[in-house]
Amino acid sequence: MPQLIIVAFGIQFRDSDGASTETLLKANCDAKPGATNTYTFPKGKTPTHEIRLVFDQAEFGKALDEPDAVVVYDGHSRWGRGPCFGPANTAQMPDAKTFPVNPWNVSFLMGYDATDTECMDDIMHHSTLPSEYDLTTAPAGAFLSKGLQSAATKAQGIVTQIKAKKIKSSSVCGTGGAWREFDTCFKKLSQTTTARGDQPLKGRHFYQFFPARKEFNASIKVGSTDLDNSKLAGKLLVMGSCSSQAHFFEALDRRRKAVKSGCKFILTGDVCTVDLATIFLRLVLVKKIDPSTPKGMAKIAKLLNGVDGSGGVGLF
């Protein structure tokens, strides 16, 4: 049986990295007869590898349940919400008539209970309406990153101080770490309407304000409901997205243990600015490194880590 490699391209990345991957595959593989976006390697010979390209959330979910498959995701982390998919050439802010459901607001959920997200560079930029996660009511055992755990503790402490009249409620807008409402602290900004007709900041709260950048951090509900339906039946999952280790490892490892999976993860530690999918496939097909063995996985992770802009890659 040929080794199955499934490459899932997320929104926007399918237009850039996806094109590079197809160029590599067409040069080295045959198109599989009767199949769509599927190639066999090597060209003109008995296949040792089958490479399948997918572009939507349902196909990515199915890929994670494909026995012994190697799965590569090339796309946005969406600040820790999870892989995000959309049609080719989707705009940064899709118009509401063509996209009643904004694809930037839909992810394959596979993270912590919540994540931090920039309000201007993300929520307003894409005109998304994600549900917020109230840090002031976060329970002690919430599944949160250390950063959000600390933010929740601080926000709750400020609420206690306000109740004890140690901090005036009228001064909360200027209190760092406080759970603050845009409607009160930045009323004009909260009433800003996007080209989609949304008011993403209306009724929303923030817990961090960066005056120099005129940026705010909000906490957004995430969870891992999609991942928790997965068997993680493959041999390897490569997450070619920004800071995938910080965003997804804990949820992935928790699921791996729950289903007794042997799947390994190649994850990034920082911002990933390279075409990880094409580089990965070149290592496998051209350099002939086996991604299904522990030795091959370790070698691939090491080589990817040596690529400038890869984001600091590790095998977990």
C-alpha positions, 0 to 999 in steps of 0.5 A: 500500500502506498503511504497516504499523505493528505495535505489540507490547505487553509483559507488564503494559503490555498492560493499561494502555498497550494499553487507551489505544492501543485507545481511540485506534484505535477513535476514529480507525480502522476495524477491518480485516474478517477480521483480529484486533487490526488497524485501518485509518486513516483511518476510512471512507476508503481506508487510508493506514495499517494498525495491527496490535497483537500481544502475544507474543514470536513475533509481535514476532520476525515483526514485525521481519522484516516488509518496510518496517514500522514496529515499536513495542515498549511494555513492560519492558526486563527490565534489558537482557534484552529484550522480555518478553510474557505474558497479560493481567493477569499477576501480578508473581509468577505462581503456579506451577500456572497458569504452570509457566514464569514469563513474567517469566523469558522475553525476546526476547534482544537485548542484551549477553552479560550484564546487571546485575539487582537481586536483591530488586526483580527476581529475588525480586520476580518469583521468576525463575531466570535463569542467572548470568554469572560475572564472574570467568571473563568473557573479555577480548573479551566483549560487555559494557557498560562497566559490566559490563566494569569489574565483571568486571575488578574481580572478577577482580582480587580473585580474583588478590589472594586467590590471592596472599594479599593479601586473605583469602578469609574477608573476601571477603563484605565486599570491594566488587566481589568475586564473592560467594555468597549461600549464604556471605555471606547464608545466611538470605536465600539460603534464602528461598522465594517463593510459587512455591516457588522459592529464587532466591538459592540458589547465586547470586552478587552483585558489588555490595551496597547496604546502605542499600537492602538490594539486590544486583546480580547479573550475568545471562546474556543474549546476542542469539540472538533478534535474531540471527535477525532481518533487521531488514527494517522502516523503523523500530523504536521501543523504548518501554522503559526505557534501551533505548539503553543496553541494546540499541543495540550489539546492534541496530546490530551486527545492522543492519550484519551484515544490511545493514539500513536500519532506524532506531531510536528509543530511550530514554536513561533510565527511560520512564514514559509511554505511548510507543505511544499518543503515537507513534500520535497523532503519526502518525495525528492530527498526520500525521507520516510515520514512514517518512521520515528527516524524519518519524522525526527529528521524531517523535523530537524530539517524543517527547523533549520529553514529560516521562517519555519517558526522553530519546528519540533517533534512531539 
